């Protein structure tokens, strides 16, 4: 008799946890109902300073074999932490399989994984899900880049169709075939946080792996649960790493335009400081300082964790 998983390639589902055990456990609760018959969950704790590891180990005691737990001795960021899981998965199988990068602050429905795998098998490339907010409203499917201004924005809901190509996918839900990883390598750990998924998408696309969306694969995503959407560290990594990606893949004329526009934006922010109330100026001053630090660090070629004590700016 054929195995129930026959014809269904193995999928390693990676959940990266950092101080987010509540979200991770809720995500695990939803994953246990997946109808896809051939997957293994890998949870990587990124040196959480709270009781996350104890809670995850307690979950394994209650549900033996539900997932494989990797405990990192240090916080390696999103890319470095996921690389631990990817490396472990690659060592488990010589056969073609998939990595499903899935944010721990997500919840999925039982049928979520099957159309994602189907789309990737159809194209031979990477596939992303339709990301929704917890209330079911549209969030995003990926990002497109203006290679002259450096701006990055998502696709409007009205533009989204099943199987549509996108310029970059989001690491909140990204299915990556082993063949792509063996071709282009692991994620770039020097990004630490933000835009590592964009860089990896661009690297895979340039190596000939299509990036498409499976709209029947629906993932409910809180967004920003770990870092905070507007926190100063989030702003720092966003602005520094956005410039890094742009200058890695832009042409020389595009780099010149992007650099000039970045300087213009900084000057514009300084001018706006004098046009607001005292409270608004305080918030904008911290934000402007962080953007300036990010831009300077980019020009210096700095990468990895933020070297600044950003809380001193508040």
Secondary structure, DSSP 8 states (H G I E B T S, - for coil): ---TTTTS--EEEEEEESS-HHHHHHHHHHHTT---SSEEEEEEE---SSSHHHHHHHHHHHSTTS-EEEE-SS--HHHHHHHHHHHHHHHH-SS--EEEEE-TTEEE-TTHHHHHHHHHHHHTSEEEEEEE-TTS-EEES-EEE-TTT--EEE--GGG--TT-B-SB--TTEEEEEHHHHHHH-S--GGG-SSSHHHHHHHHHHHTT--EEEEEEEEEEE--STTT-TT-HHHHHHHHHHHHHHHHHHS-HHHHHHHHHHHHHHHHHHHHHHTTS-HHHHHHHHHHHHHHHHHHHHHHHT--SS--S-GGGG-
